[in-house]
Amino acid sequence: MASKAFLMAILVAVIFAPTLATDHIVGDEGGWKLGVNYTAWAMGKEFRLGDTLTFTYREGSHNVLRVNGSDFKQCLSTNTSVLPLSSGNDVITLATPGKKWYICGIGGHCSQGMQLSITVDLVDGPTPAPTAPTPGTSAASMLKATMWMLTAMAAYKLIMA
């Protein structure tokens, strides 16, 4: 009976774990700074609804501005009602699908390459569970998946006991 409970818990974990959001650390270990190719960083990554972008940098040296496509091309922000993010650990939840643009608004940083353009996809179904951590997958995301699996296993064991 215990082996059935364990298999059922694994099945539940496989079904629910893939629906967890991914935390994309912008620039990976490089972070949000000059000298990183953010176009190359974003290439091949899938950005989905509910995922987060985390911009890490030394507070006061950079910031993050959400801009439109036209402002992105010109490296400026015409929307004065939107304040820049400036904590040094800025987390943005990807809540709507479509193109998203981010720049650093300090000095000439944007024109020197501190700009990020991504496309957030709609999810038609659950994505396959990763078999190993990939660049841009944080320890927090992996911990969430592990916690879901352990919770599902414990709940099933309580039900079957």
C-alpha positions in Angstrom: 0.0 0.0 0.0 2.9 2.4 0.8 4.3 2.0 -2.7 0.9 2.9 -4.3 0.8 6.1 -2.1 4.3 7.0 -3.1 3.6 6.5 -6.8 0.4 8.6 -6.5 2.3 11.4 -4.8 4.9 11.4 -7.5 2.1 11.5 -10.1 0.5 14.5 -8.4 3.9 16.3 -8.2 4.6 15.7 -11.9 1.2 17.2 -12.7 1.4 20.3 -10.5 5.2 21.1 -10.3 5.5 22.3 -13.9 2.9 25.0 -13.4 5.2 26.9 -11.1 6.6 30.2 -12.3 10.2 30.7 -13.2 12.3 33.5 -11.7 14.6 34.8 -14.5 17.7 36.5 -13.0 18.4 39.1 -15.7 21.9 38.6 -16.9 22.3 35.5 -14.7 25.4 35.8 -12.5 26.3 39.0 -14.4 23.2 40.8 -13.2 22.0 44.1 -14.5 25.2 46.0 -15.4 27.2 47.4 -18.3 29.0 44.9 -20.5 26.3 42.2 -20.6 24.6 41.3 -23.9 21.0 41.1 -22.8 19.8 40.2 -26.3 22.0 37.1 -26.1 20.9 36.5 -22.5 17.2 36.4 -23.5 17.7 34.3 -26.6 16.3 30.8 -26.2 14.6 31.6 -22.9 10.8 31.2 -22.6 9.0 33.9 -20.7 5.5 32.9 -19.5 2.7 34.6 -17.6 3.4 34.5 -13.9 7.2 34.3 -14.4 9.3 37.0 -12.8 12.3 39.0 -13.9 14.8 39.9 -11.2 17.1 42.8 -11.9 20.1 42.7 -9.5 22.7 45.5 -9.3 24.5 47.7 -6.9 21.8 50.2 -5.6 22.5 53.7 -6.9 24.5 52.6 -9.8 21.6 51.6 -12.1 17.8 51.5 -12.3 15.1 49.8 -14.3 12.5 51.6 -16.4 9.6 49.9 -18.1 9.2 51.6 -21.5 7.3 51.1 -24.7 8.9 50.0 -28.0 9.5 53.5 -29.3 11.2 54.6 -26.1 13.2 51.4 -26.1 14.6 52.2 -29.6 15.4 55.8 -28.5 16.8 54.8 -25.1 14.6 57.2 -23.2 11.4 57.2 -21.2 8.7 59.6 -22.2 6.3 58.4 -19.5 7.1 60.6 -16.5 4.4 59.1 -14.4 6.3 55.8 -14.1 9.0 55.9 -11.5 12.2 53.9 -12.1 12.8 50.8 -10.0 16.0 51.4 -8.0 16.3 49.0 -5.1 19.1 46.9 -6.6 16.9 43.8 -6.4 13.9 44.7 -8.5 11.4 41.9 -9.2 8.8 42.3 -12.0 6.0 39.8 -12.4 5.1 39.1 -16.0 1.4 39.5 -15.8 0.4 40.1 -19.4 1.4 38.5 -22.7 3.3 40.4 -25.4 6.5 42.4 -25.9 8.1 44.0 -22.9 10.9 46.5 -22.9 13.2 47.6 -20.0 16.1 50.0 -20.0 18.5 51.6 -17.5 17.8 55.3 -17.2 21.1 56.3 -15.7 23.5 58.3 -17.9 24.1 56.7 -21.2 23.7 53.2 -19.8 20.9 52.2 -22.2 22.8 53.3 -25.3 25.8 51.2 -24.0 23.6 48.1 -23.9 21.7 48.1 -20.7 18.3 47.3 -22.4 16.2 44.2 -22.4 13.4 43.2 -24.8 11.4 40.0 -24.2 8.2 38.5 -25.4 5.9 36.9 -22.8 4.0 33.9 -24.1 0.6 32.7 -23.3 0.7 29.2 -21.9 -1.6 26.7 -23.6 -0.8 23.9 -21.2 1.8 23.0 -18.6 5.4 23.2 -19.6 7.5 20.1 -19.2 9.2 19.8 -15.8 13.0 20.6 -16.1 15.2 17.7 -15.3 18.0 19.9 -14.0 18.3 23.6 -13.1 18.9 25.8 -16.1 20.4 29.2 -16.3 17.8 31.7 -15.2 16.1 29.2 -12.9 16.6 30.3 -9.3 17.1 28.2 -6.2 13.7 29.7 -5.0 11.9 28.2 -8.0 13.5 24.8 -7.4 12.6 25.0 -3.7 9.0 25.7 -4.6 8.8 22.7 -6.9 10.4 20.5 -4.2 7.9 21.8 -1.6 5.0 21.1 -3.9 6.2 17.5 -4.3 6.7 17.0 -0.6 3.3 18.5 0.3 1.6 16.3 -2.3 3.3 13.2 -1.0 2.5 14.0 2.7 -1.2 14.8 1.8 -1.6 11.6 -0.1 0.0 9.6 2.7 -2.4 11.2 5.2 -5.4 10.3 3.0 -4.3 6.7 2.4 -3.4 6.1 6.1 
